[in-house]
Structure formats: structure tokens, C-alpha cells
Amino acid sequence: MAATISARDLQNHTAEVLRRVAAGEEIEVLEDNRPVARIGPVARRRQWLLAADVIGELVRLGPDGHRTS
């Protein structure tokens, strides 16, 4: 279950909330005790490809550069 914070507390403590989210926490924002938003970390894209993935794709492409399967 996500942690909760009031919209007013979010406004007053934005930097702290963003640090928590950056650390992986998901936070639900409440307005009049009703959930109105959920803030969560952005899924990080891998910057590097694994060698096994690259080799596997090259094998699947075959010598002429077309998929073999």
C-alpha cells in the first residue's frame, strides 16, 4: 500500500516527497481525505544492453540480417 500525504503537506514538503519518490516509494495524494493522485518513481531505462541479448538478436537475425524465426 502506498504512503499517503495531504495536498497541503505535498505543497509544503515537495522536496522531501520527491526524495522519497526518487528512492522508490509510491505516495498517494489526498484532498479532503480522498485520493486524487499517486506519485511514483519513473521506471528507469537500461542504458546498456547485455552482451547476451545483443548476441541472441544477431543469431536470430541470421547472416543476411533477416529474422530466422
Secondary structure, DSSP 8 states (H G I E B T S, - for coil): --EEEEHHHHHHTHHHHHHHHHTT--EEEEETTEEEEEE-------SS--HHHHHHHHHHHTTTTS---
